[in-house]
Amino acid sequence: MPSKRTAIALAVAPELNLTEADDLLKRADYAQSHSQKFDVIIEHFIISGKYDIFEINGMLFKYDRPLLGDKQMR
């Protein structure tokens, strides 16, 4: 069972659109939530078609959220 961050990374890497990403998360027993800043940031990048992991992680870092590919939990 992958973590939610791993499932999201698996959606970002092949550049899935929002519907596909949501489907992948659902299959892993997760869902995006507009009440979670991490999820809102990820959704923004997917909707914008920006899949650069460094850009995404830069924004996550700016808002003190866990990074994709970062093994440390915050």
Backbone atoms as SQL, in Angstrom:
CREATE TABLE atoms (id INTEGER PRIMARY KEY, chain TEXT, resi INTEGER, resn TEXT, atom TEXT, x REAL, y REAL, z REAL);
INSERT INTO atoms VALUES
  (1, 'A', 1, 'MET', 'N', 0.849, -1.176, 0.000),
  (2, 'A', 1, 'MET', 'CA', 0.000, 0.000, 0.000),
  (3, 'A', 1, 'MET', 'C', 0.897, 1.242, 0.000),
  (4, 'A', 2, 'PRO', 'N', 0.889, 2.006, -1.081),
  (5, 'A', 2, 'PRO', 'CA', 1.734, 3.210, -1.130),
  (6, 'A', 2, 'PRO', 'C', 1.182, 4.312, -0.227),
  (7, 'A', 3, 'SER', 'N', 2.065, 5.174, 0.217),
  (8, 'A', 3, 'SER', 'CA', 1.609, 6.351, 0.956),
  (9, 'A', 3, 'SER', 'C', 0.893, 7.286, -0.019),
  (10, 'A', 4, 'LYS', 'N', 0.175, 8.237, 0.512),
  (11, 'A', 4, 'LYS', 'CA', -0.517, 9.198, -0.358),
  (12, 'A', 4, 'LYS', 'C', 0.487, 9.982, -1.185),
  (13, 'A', 5, 'ARG', 'N', 1.611, 10.388, -0.570),
  (14, 'A', 5, 'ARG', 'CA', 2.622, 11.140, -1.327),
  (15, 'A', 5, 'ARG', 'C', 3.206, 10.296, -2.455),
  (16, 'A', 6, 'THR', 'N', 3.400, 9.016, -2.204),
  (17, 'A', 6, 'THR', 'CA', 3.908, 8.128, -3.263),
  (18, 'A', 6, 'THR', 'C', 2.887, 8.004, -4.379),
  (19, 'A', 7, 'ALA', 'N', 1.618, 7.852, -4.022),
  (20, 'A', 7, 'ALA', 'CA', 0.570, 7.761, -5.045),
  (21, 'A', 7, 'ALA', 'C', 0.511, 9.044, -5.868),
  (22, 'A', 8, 'ILE', 'N', 0.659, 10.181, -5.228),
  (23, 'A', 8, 'ILE', 'CA', 0.653, 11.447, -5.958),
  (24, 'A', 8, 'ILE', 'C', 1.875, 11.548, -6.863),
  (25, 'A', 9, 'ALA', 'N', 3.023, 11.127, -6.368),
  (26, 'A', 9, 'ALA', 'CA', 4.227, 11.138, -7.204),
  (27, 'A', 9, 'ALA', 'C', 4.038, 10.240, -8.428),
  (28, 'A', 10, 'LEU', 'N', 3.352, 9.123, -8.240),
  (29, 'A', 10, 'LEU', 'CA', 3.071, 8.222, -9.367),
  (30, 'A', 10, 'LEU', 'C', 2.076, 8.829, -10.350),
  (31, 'A', 11, 'ALA', 'N', 1.293, 9.788, -9.910),
  (32, 'A', 11, 'ALA', 'CA', 0.374, 10.504, -10.811),
  (33, 'A', 11, 'ALA', 'C', 1.095, 11.636, -11.528),
  (34, 'A', 12, 'VAL', 'N', 2.056, 12.263, -10.858),
  (35, 'A', 12, 'VAL', 'CA', 2.783, 13.394, -11.437),
  (36, 'A', 12, 'VAL', 'C', 3.809, 12.924, -12.472),
  (37, 'A', 13, 'ALA', 'N', 4.524, 11.844, -12.169),
  (38, 'A', 13, 'ALA', 'CA', 5.608, 11.377, -13.057),
  (39, 'A', 13, 'ALA', 'C', 5.156, 11.137, -14.503),
  (40, 'A', 14, 'PRO', 'N', 4.042, 10.428, -14.735),
  (41, 'A', 14, 'PRO', 'CA', 3.603, 10.221, -16.122),
  (42, 'A', 14, 'PRO', 'C', 2.696, 11.345, -16.640),
  (43, 'A', 15, 'GLU', 'N', 2.609, 12.426, -15.854),
  (44, 'A', 15, 'GLU', 'CA', 1.818, 13.602, -16.240),
  (45, 'A', 15, 'GLU', 'C', 0.343, 13.278, -16.462),
  (46, 'A', 16, 'LEU', 'N', -0.245, 12.601, -15.486),
  (47, 'A', 16, 'LEU', 'CA', -1.672, 12.290, -15.569),
  (48, 'A', 16, 'LEU', 'C', -2.486, 13.571, -15.428),
  (49, 'A', 17, 'ASN', 'N', -3.622, 13.635, -16.111),
  (50, 'A', 17, 'ASN', 'CA', -4.511, 14.779, -15.929),
  (51, 'A', 17, 'ASN', 'C', -5.248, 14.605, -14.594),
  (52, 'A', 18, 'LEU', 'N', -6.053, 15.580, -14.210),
  (53, 'A', 18, 'LEU', 'CA', -6.690, 15.555, -12.891),
  (54, 'A', 18, 'LEU', 'C', -7.619, 14.357, -12.728),
  (55, 'A', 19, 'THR', 'N', -8.384, 14.039, -13.744),
  (56, 'A', 19, 'THR', 'CA', -9.293, 12.886, -13.666),
  (57, 'A', 19, 'THR', 'C', -8.512, 11.596, -13.472),
  (58, 'A', 20, 'GLU', 'N', -7.450, 11.431, -14.237),
  (59, 'A', 20, 'GLU', 'CA', -6.621, 10.231, -14.119),
  (60, 'A', 20, 'GLU', 'C', -5.919, 10.167, -12.761),
  (61, 'A', 21, 'ALA', 'N', -5.426, 11.316, -12.294),
  (62, 'A', 21, 'ALA', 'CA', -4.754, 11.365, -10.994),
  (63, 'A', 21, 'ALA', 'C', -5.736, 11.023, -9.875),
  (64, 'A', 22, 'ASP', 'N', -6.934, 11.580, -9.937),
  (65, 'A', 22, 'ASP', 'CA', -7.951, 11.274, -8.928),
  (66, 'A', 22, 'ASP', 'C', -8.308, 9.794, -8.939),
  (67, 'A', 23, 'ASP', 'N', -8.387, 9.195, -10.129),
  (68, 'A', 23, 'ASP', 'CA', -8.684, 7.774, -10.250),
  (69, 'A', 23, 'ASP', 'C', -7.567, 6.937, -9.624),
  (70, 'A', 24, 'LEU', 'N', -6.326, 7.301, -9.896),
  (71, 'A', 24, 'LEU', 'CA', -5.198, 6.581, -9.318),
  (72, 'A', 24, 'LEU', 'C', -5.232, 6.675, -7.790),
  (73, 'A', 25, 'LEU', 'N', -5.483, 7.866, -7.259),
  (74, 'A', 25, 'LEU', 'CA', -5.550, 8.039, -5.810),
  (75, 'A', 25, 'LEU', 'C', -6.699, 7.217, -5.214),
  (76, 'A', 26, 'LYS', 'N', -7.832, 7.225, -5.889),
  (77, 'A', 26, 'LYS', 'CA', -8.989, 6.460, -5.409),
  (78, 'A', 26, 'LYS', 'C', -8.656, 4.972, -5.344),
  (79, 'A', 27, 'ARG', 'N', -7.952, 4.475, -6.343),
  (80, 'A', 27, 'ARG', 'CA', -7.576, 3.053, -6.365),
  (81, 'A', 27, 'ARG', 'C', -6.601, 2.714, -5.235),
  (82, 'A', 28, 'ALA', 'N', -5.853, 3.723, -4.774),
  (83, 'A', 28, 'ALA', 'CA', -4.933, 3.527, -3.653),
  (84, 'A', 28, 'ALA', 'C', -5.602, 3.873, -2.320),
  (85, 'A', 29, 'ASP', 'N', -6.906, 4.104, -2.353),
  (86, 'A', 29, 'ASP', 'CA', -7.702, 4.426, -1.158),
  (87, 'A', 29, 'ASP', 'C', -7.428, 5.817, -0.593),
  (88, 'A', 30, 'TYR', 'N', -7.134, 6.772, -1.475),
  (89, 'A', 30, 'TYR', 'CA', -6.914, 8.162, -1.080),
  (90, 'A', 30, 'TYR', 'C', -7.800, 9.063, -1.924),
  (91, 'A', 31, 'ALA', 'N', -7.905, 10.314, -1.480),
  (92, 'A', 31, 'ALA', 'CA', -8.635, 11.327, -2.241),
  (93, 'A', 31, 'ALA', 'C', -7.996, 12.680, -1.977),
  (94, 'A', 32, 'GLN', 'N', -8.104, 13.568, -2.953),
  (95, 'A', 32, 'GLN', 'CA', -7.642, 14.940, -2.780),
  (96, 'A', 32, 'GLN', 'C', -8.664, 15.680, -1.917),
  (97, 'A', 33, 'SER', 'N', -8.181, 16.617, -1.108),
  (98, 'A', 33, 'SER', 'CA', -9.061, 17.393, -0.258),
  (99, 'A', 33, 'SER', 'C', -8.727, 18.873, -0.387),
  (100, 'A', 34, 'HIS', 'N', -9.730, 19.703, -0.641),
  (101, 'A', 34, 'HIS', 'CA', -9.494, 21.140, -0.744),
  (102, 'A', 34, 'HIS', 'C', -9.219, 21.782, 0.609),
  (103, 'A', 35, 'SER', 'N', -9.346, 21.019, 1.678),
  (104, 'A', 35, 'SER', 'CA', -9.024, 21.548, 3.006),
  (105, 'A', 35, 'SER', 'C', -7.562, 21.305, 3.378),
  (106, 'A', 36, 'GLN', 'N', -6.828, 20.584, 2.526),
  (107, 'A', 36, 'GLN', 'CA', -5.408, 20.294, 2.764),
  (108, 'A', 36, 'GLN', 'C', -4.547, 21.089, 1.787),
  (109, 'A', 37, 'LYS', 'N', -3.685, 21.947, 2.319),
  (110, 'A', 37, 'LYS', 'CA', -2.848, 22.806, 1.477),
  (111, 'A', 37, 'LYS', 'C', -1.990, 21.976, 0.513),
  (112, 'A', 38, 'PHE', 'N', -1.447, 20.861, 0.989),
  (113, 'A', 38, 'PHE', 'CA', -0.656, 19.974, 0.133),
  (114, 'A', 38, 'PHE', 'C', -1.458, 19.567, -1.102),
  (115, 'A', 39, 'ASP', 'N', -2.696, 19.130, -0.882),
  (116, 'A', 39, 'ASP', 'CA', -3.549, 18.672, -1.987),
  (117, 'A', 39, 'ASP', 'C', -3.895, 19.802, -2.945),
  (118, 'A', 40, 'VAL', 'N', -4.152, 20.986, -2.408),
  (119, 'A', 40, 'VAL', 'CA', -4.480, 22.143, -3.254),
  (120, 'A', 40, 'VAL', 'C', -3.294, 22.503, -4.142),
  (121, 'A', 41, 'ILE', 'N', -2.102, 22.461, -3.592),
  (122, 'A', 41, 'ILE', 'CA', -0.900, 22.775, -4.373),
  (123, 'A', 41, 'ILE', 'C', -0.723, 21.758, -5.492),
  (124, 'A', 42, 'ILE', 'N', -0.838, 20.483, -5.160),
  (125, 'A', 42, 'ILE', 'CA', -0.685, 19.431, -6.176),
  (126, 'A', 42, 'ILE', 'C', -1.742, 19.583, -7.263),
  (127, 'A', 43, 'GLU', 'N', -2.985, 19.818, -6.867),
  (128, 'A', 43, 'GLU', 'CA', -4.060, 19.980, -7.844),
  (129, 'A', 43, 'GLU', 'C', -3.786, 21.163, -8.770),
  (130, 'A', 44, 'HIS', 'N', -3.303, 22.259, -8.217),
  (131, 'A', 44, 'HIS', 'CA', -2.985, 23.437, -9.031),
  (132, 'A', 44, 'HIS', 'C', -1.971, 23.082, -10.127),
  (133, 'A', 45, 'PHE', 'N', -0.924, 22.378, -9.750),
  (134, 'A', 45, 'PHE', 'CA', 0.098, 22.026, -10.736),
  (135, 'A', 45, 'PHE', 'C', -0.438, 21.068, -11.791),
  (136, 'A', 46, 'ILE', 'N', -1.239, 20.104, -11.388),
  (137, 'A', 46, 'ILE', 'CA', -1.797, 19.159, -12.363),
  (138, 'A', 46, 'ILE', 'C', -2.739, 19.879, -13.325),
  (139, 'A', 47, 'ILE', 'N', -3.628, 20.723, -12.799),
  (140, 'A', 47, 'ILE', 'CA', -4.551, 21.464, -13.659),
  (141, 'A', 47, 'ILE', 'C', -3.789, 22.376, -14.617),
  (142, 'A', 48, 'SER', 'N', -2.699, 22.965, -14.128),
  (143, 'A', 48, 'SER', 'CA', -1.889, 23.872, -14.946),
  (144, 'A', 48, 'SER', 'C', -1.010, 23.134, -15.954),
  (145, 'A', 49, 'GLY', 'N', -0.945, 21.806, -15.849),
  (146, 'A', 49, 'GLY', 'CA', -0.097, 21.023, -16.746),
  (147, 'A', 49, 'GLY', 'C', 1.386, 21.213, -16.468),
  (148, 'A', 50, 'LYS', 'N', 1.709, 21.561, -15.221),
  (149, 'A', 50, 'LYS', 'CA', 3.107, 21.750, -14.826),
  (150, 'A', 50, 'LYS', 'C', 3.505, 20.563, -13.956),
  (151, 'A', 51, 'TYR', 'N', 4.380, 19.726, -14.478),
  (152, 'A', 51, 'TYR', 'CA', 4.737, 18.490, -13.796),
  (153, 'A', 51, 'TYR', 'C', 6.201, 18.458, -13.356),
  (154, 'A', 52, 'ASP', 'N', 6.855, 19.607, -13.350),
  (155, 'A', 52, 'ASP', 'CA', 8.259, 19.671, -12.942),
  (156, 'A', 52, 'ASP', 'C', 8.349, 19.446, -11.434),
  (157, 'A', 53, 'ILE', 'N', 8.944, 18.326, -11.043),
  (158, 'A', 53, 'ILE', 'CA', 9.018, 17.954, -9.635),
  (159, 'A', 53, 'ILE', 'C', 9.731, 19.007, -8.800),
  (160, 'A', 54, 'PHE', 'N', 10.732, 19.667, -9.370),
  (161, 'A', 54, 'PHE', 'CA', 11.468, 20.694, -8.637),
  (162, 'A', 54, 'PHE', 'C', 10.594, 21.921, -8.389),
  (163, 'A', 55, 'GLU', 'N', 9.798, 22.279, -9.365),
  (164, 'A', 55, 'GLU', 'CA', 8.876, 23.407, -9.212),
  (165, 'A', 55, 'GLU', 'C', 7.782, 23.077, -8.184),
  (166, 'A', 56, 'ILE', 'N', 7.252, 21.869, -8.274),
  (167, 'A', 56, 'ILE', 'CA', 6.231, 21.439, -7.315),
  (168, 'A', 56, 'ILE', 'C', 6.811, 21.426, -5.906),
  (169, 'A', 57, 'ASN', 'N', 7.974, 20.808, -5.751),
  (170, 'A', 57, 'ASN', 'CA', 8.600, 20.741, -4.425),
  (171, 'A', 57, 'ASN', 'C', 8.977, 22.119, -3.907),
  (172, 'A', 58, 'GLY', 'N', 9.339, 23.022, -4.791),
  (173, 'A', 58, 'GLY', 'CA', 9.635, 24.397, -4.375),
  (174, 'A', 58, 'GLY', 'C', 8.428, 25.055, -3.742),
  (175, 'A', 59, 'MET', 'N', 7.271, 24.851, -4.335),
  (176, 'A', 59, 'MET', 'CA', 6.041, 25.423, -3.787),
  (177, 'A', 59, 'MET', 'C', 5.650, 24.716, -2.492),
  (178, 'A', 60, 'LEU', 'N', 5.797, 23.397, -2.451),
  (179, 'A', 60, 'LEU', 'CA', 5.495, 22.663, -1.217),
  (180, 'A', 60, 'LEU', 'C', 6.407, 23.133, -0.086),
  (181, 'A', 61, 'PHE', 'N', 7.691, 23.333, -0.399),
  (182, 'A', 61, 'PHE', 'CA', 8.651, 23.813, 0.607),
  (183, 'A', 61, 'PHE', 'C', 8.261, 25.204, 1.104),
  (184, 'A', 62, 'LYS', 'N', 7.860, 26.061, 0.184),
  (185, 'A', 62, 'LYS', 'CA', 7.469, 27.432, 0.533),
  (186, 'A', 62, 'LYS', 'C', 6.341, 27.436, 1.566),
  (187, 'A', 63, 'TYR', 'N', 5.433, 26.492, 1.458),
  (188, 'A', 63, 'TYR', 'CA', 4.294, 26.422, 2.373),
  (189, 'A', 63, 'TYR', 'C', 4.481, 25.364, 3.472),
  (190, 'A', 64, 'ASP', 'N', 5.740, 24.936, 3.653),
  (191, 'A', 64, 'ASP', 'CA', 6.104, 23.992, 4.711),
  (192, 'A', 64, 'ASP', 'C', 5.270, 22.715, 4.669),
  (193, 'A', 65, 'ARG', 'N', 5.117, 22.174, 3.495),
  (194, 'A', 65, 'ARG', 'CA', 4.415, 20.917, 3.281),
  (195, 'A', 65, 'ARG', 'C', 5.444, 19.843, 2.967),
  (196, 'A', 66, 'PRO', 'N', 5.115, 18.562, 3.150),
  (197, 'A', 66, 'PRO', 'CA', 6.056, 17.493, 2.808),
  (198, 'A', 66, 'PRO', 'C', 6.324, 17.473, 1.306),
  (199, 'A', 67, 'LEU', 'N', 7.555, 17.167, 0.954),
  (200, 'A', 67, 'LEU', 'CA', 7.962, 17.165, -0.452),
  (201, 'A', 67, 'LEU', 'C', 7.700, 15.812, -1.092),
  (202, 'A', 68, 'LEU', 'N', 7.493, 15.819, -2.391),
  (203, 'A', 68, 'LEU', 'CA', 7.377, 14.563, -3.133),
  (204, 'A', 68, 'LEU', 'C', 8.773, 13.972, -3.251),
  (205, 'A', 69, 'GLY', 'N', 8.880, 12.686, -2.976),
  (206, 'A', 69, 'GLY', 'CA', 10.178, 12.022, -3.051),
  (207, 'A', 69, 'GLY', 'C', 11.021, 12.185, -1.801),
  (208, 'A', 70, 'ASP', 'N', 10.512, 12.921, -0.814),
  (209, 'A', 70, 'ASP', 'CA', 11.211, 13.122, 0.449),
  (210, 'A', 70, 'ASP', 'C', 10.811, 12.030, 1.412),
  (211, 'A', 71, 'LYS', 'N', 11.767, 11.268, 1.909),
  (212, 'A', 71, 'LYS', 'CA', 11.446, 10.139, 2.775),
  (213, 'A', 71, 'LYS', 'C', 11.133, 10.564, 4.204),
  (214, 'A', 72, 'GLN', 'N', 11.500, 11.767, 4.581),
  (215, 'A', 72, 'GLN', 'CA', 11.218, 12.214, 5.940),
  (216, 'A', 72, 'GLN', 'C', 9.774, 12.668, 6.055),
  (217, 'A', 73, 'MET', 'N', 9.150, 12.296, 7.135),
  (218, 'A', 73, 'MET', 'CA', 7.782, 12.730, 7.383),
  (219, 'A', 73, 'MET', 'C', 7.826, 14.043, 8.159),
  (220, 'A', 74, 'ARG', 'N', 6.908, 14.941, 7.857),
  (221, 'A', 74, 'ARG', 'CA', 6.826, 16.216, 8.565),
  (222, 'A', 74, 'ARG', 'C', 5.577, 16.267, 9.372);
